[in-house]
Amino acid sequence: MLQLRPNCELCDCDLPPHDQRARICTYECTFCVSCVEEVLKNVCPNCAGGFVPRPIRPKTAHRPGVSVKDQPPSRDRVHSSRSREEIEIFSMDLKDIAPEDR
């Protein structure tokens, strides 16, 4: 089950579980679409993978025990340990290589 982190790791904007701006990598690193497109250039600064839209966890349990109410999102805010400048340099070096080829 995805952790559903509550914020963008770079700009710290709120990304509630239903937010369609949330993007994740294969390790669940979570960023907003603006940071992914404008700063990260679709390069995760932690693993160098690409991003996909984070799935929406249903608000209503259409099956017993399967909803955001039953399995709430994380409350732990995560922040990048790297500087924005370091992230931008890292992303620029890899942005022209497709995620599947990195």
C-alpha positions, 0 to 999 in steps of 0.5 A, a space after each residue: 500500500 502506498 504511503 501517500 505522503 502529505 507534501 511535496 518534498 521540494 516546495 513543501 506544498 500540501 498534497 492531500 490524498 485526493 490531489 491530482 498534482 501529486 507525482 511519485 517515483 518507484 520509491 514513493 518519493 513525492 513531489 508536486 507536478 510543478 516541481 517535477 516539470 519545472 525543477 526536476 525535469 522528471 528526474 527523481 533527485 533521490 533515485 534518478 527514476 521518473 515520475 507518474 501521477 500518484 493514484 487516488 485512494 478512494 474516499 468511500 469503501 466500495 469493498 470492506 476496509 479499502 478506503 482512505 478512511 480505513 487506511 489513512 495517508 501518512 502525516 509525516 512530512 518529508 523534505 529533501 536533504 539536498 539543496 535546490 541547486 544540487 537537485 537542479 544540477 543532478 536533474 540537468 545531467 539526466 533529463 535527456 535520458 529517458 527514465 527506462 534508460 537511466 
